[in-house]
Amino acid sequence: DFFRLYSDTDFIAYVIPSLSTDYFERFAVVYIKGDYADRVHFIVQGEAGYSDVSLPEIERSMTHEGIQTHWFQVIRKLAQVEPFHVLEQGATVGELEVLLNVPRRFSCLTYARTEVMVLPKRDLLRILAEFP
C-alpha cells in the first residue's frame, strides 16, 4: 500500500492537503476501461473490483432499441459484472496507469458503498518528485 511505503510524518503531512474524499454507491462506476488516468484512489472503506467491462458495453446496457433505460436497469446490469480482482479497505486503485501515463486498462466498479481518498495525478507526480 502506498502509505505504508512512506511512514515518514513529513511525507504524510505533505500528502494530506492534496487528498479529497469521494463516495460511491453500490454498483457505481469509479472509472471505465480506456479513460484517461488522472487520479489515484485509496479505499477507505467498502469494496471495489477490476472488470473488463468497457464503455460501449455500459452504454449498450443504458439503451435498448434506441430507448433510454432507467438507472435501476443499468445498476442491475452492473451488478451482474463479476470482478476478476477485488479491492478492499486499504487498497490503492489505478496508480499504475497514472504512473505509466496510459489509459485505464480495466474498469473499476464498486460492489458496496465505498469511500475513497482521491489523489490527482499532478499532485502524485509532485509528491513522488519531492519524496523519491
N, C-alpha and C positions, 0 to 999 in steps of 0.2 A: 504494500500500500504506500501511496505517495507520501503521506505524513509520517509514517513510521520510518521512512528512509531519512527524513530530516527531523530529528527530535530537538534540534537546537532552538532555544526560545527566541533568538534573534530572527531565525528563519520563520517561525510561526507568527511572530509579530509582524513580519514583513508581508506575509501571505494573507492574513485575516482581512485587511481592508479591501482586498481585491475580490473577495468571495461575496456572492449573493445567494439567496435561498430561492428554490423553486419547488413547487408541489405538483405532483401528477396523480390523477385519479387512477383507479384500477383499469387496466387495458388502455392506457394512453400511449401515445407515440412520443418518445423522447427525441428521436431523430430517425430519419429514413436513409436506407442504403443509397449512396450517391450524393447525399447532402454535402455541402461544404463543411469541413470540420473546423468550427470556430470557437469551440469551448470544450472543457473537460468537466465531467460530472462526478461528484463524490456522493455515494449513497449514505445518507444519514440514517434513514430507516425506510423499510419497505423492501420491495423486490422487483428487479427488472431482469430482462434477458435479451440476449442477442438472437436475432432471427434473420433469415434470408429473404423475408418479405420485402418487396420493393414498392415504390410509389405507384407505378401503374396498377399493381395488384390492389393496393388500398383504394385508389381511385375507382377501379372496377367494382369494388365492393360498395362504393358510395352511389353508383348509378347502375340501374338495371333497365335496359331497353330505353335509355335516354331519360329515365325518370329518376330524379334525385331521391335517395332513400333517407330515412330518418337516422339520426345519430345512433339510436339504440341498436339499429341493424348493423351499423359499422362496428360498434363496440362488440356485438355478438360475433361478428366475423373475426375481429382481432382476438377475441377470447379463444378462438379455435387455433390460433397460431402457436405452435409449440416452440419454445426457445431451444436452441442447441447448447446454450451456455447460460446458466442462471447466475445473477449478480445480487449479492445481499449486502446488508449493512457493512460499511467499511470499504466496499469495493470502489475502485476508480474506473470510470467508464469513458471510453472514447479518447484516451490520451495518445494512443499510438498514431491514429490518423492526424491528430493535431501536430505531433512532433515530426511526422514524416511529410506533412503538408500534402496529404492525399485526401480524396473524397471518402466519406464513410463507407467502409467495406461491408457493413451489416446494418440492419435496422435495430433499434433498441426500443423495446416496449416494456411497459410496467405490468406486473402481474398482481400488484397490491397497491394500495395508496402509498405513494413513495415521496419522501422528502429528500432533496439533493442540495448540495452546495455546488455552485457553478463558478468555474474559473475561466474567464475569457482567454483566448489564445494569446493575445498581445501581452496580457499580464503573466501568463505562464512562461512565455519566452523571456520576458524581462526578469522574472524571478530566477529562472534557470541560468541566465547570464550573470546574475548577482551572486548566486549560490551554486557554483558548478559542481 
